Amino acid sequence: MLPRSIAALFSAVVITLSAPALASAQVERPFNVHELIAMDRIGDPQVAPDGEWVAFVVSSLDREANRRRSDLWLVRTDGSGLRRLTTHEAGDFNPRWSATAAKPSR
């Protein structure tokens, strides 16, 4: 189970990543299964040994390839510094920290 502060941070990241979709959403009709399938999903949060960073996976729908792709993202535990680490079409997953991991550059 994630500590409460990390869970709150993870929630903030979800809101940040989904803000463009929320801004263009129509409230005139109910949410449907196609929108559910198209939503980006985040998961596998991994807190750095120093407690300053969280690496996680964002999975998004690639309609043309008819599959989901996953990329690695990084954010500070205070919510700043959100950035995408990978963009390869094959997808990336399972971020893990080395016990002696160097701090990411700012």
N, C-alpha and C positions, 0 to 999 in steps of 0.2 A: 504494500500500500504506500502511496506517495505521501510525503509530509504535506500538511495543509497548504503551506506557502507555495510548494511546487505545483500542487493541484490547481491553485488559484492562478499561477503563472501560465500553466498549460491551458486553462480556460481562456485567459487573455489572448494567448496565441491563436486559439481557435477562432475567437471573435475577430481578431485582426486579419487572419487569412480569409475569413468568410465575409468580411465587410463589403467587398465589391458586389458579391452576389446578393447580399441583403439589401444593398442600396437600390438595386434594380428590380427587386422582387415586386410582384403585383400582389396587392392584398385583396383583389377582387375575386380571387379564386383560391380554393384550398391547395395546400402543398400536395404534390403527387409523387408517384413512385419514380418517374423519370427524373425529377429534381433530386430525389433521394440518391439515386444511382450516380448522378452527376456531381454530387457534393464531394469536395476534398475531404479526406480523412487523415487525422493525425494519430500517431501512436508510438509505442516503444520509447518513452522518454528515458533518457540515461543522464543522470546527474554526474558531473565531473567530480573527481576525487577532492578537488579544492572547494566544491560546493558553489562555484561561481557561474557555471555554464550548464545548460541542458541541451543535449543533442537529441533529435527526434526525427521521425519519418513522416513525410506528407505524401499521401497517395492520392493521385488525381486521375480522372478518366481521360483516356485518349480515344476519342470516338472513332477517328480514322483507322486506328489499329485495332479497335474493338477490344481494348484491354486497359487495365489500370497500370500506371507507372508510379514508381516511388522514388523520391529524392530525399536526401538528408538535409536537415536544417539545424541551425544553432541559434540559441538565444541566451542572454544572461539571466540569472535567476531573479534579477530585479525588473525584467521585462524589456530591457533595452538591448540594442545590438542584434535584432532579429535579422538573420541572413540565410540565404540558401547556399548550401555547400556543394551540391552535385546537380547535374542536369543531363546525365547520360540517358539515352533512349531505352537502354536495357533495364534501367532501374537500379536503385541502391536501397539497401535496407540493413537492419540490425546494427545501428551505431553502438560502439563500445569504446570505453575509455581505458587507456593503459594506466596502471597505478602510478606510473611516472610520466604521465602525459604532460607535454609542454603546454603552457597557456596559449590559447589562440591569439593571433594578432588582433589588435583593435581595429 
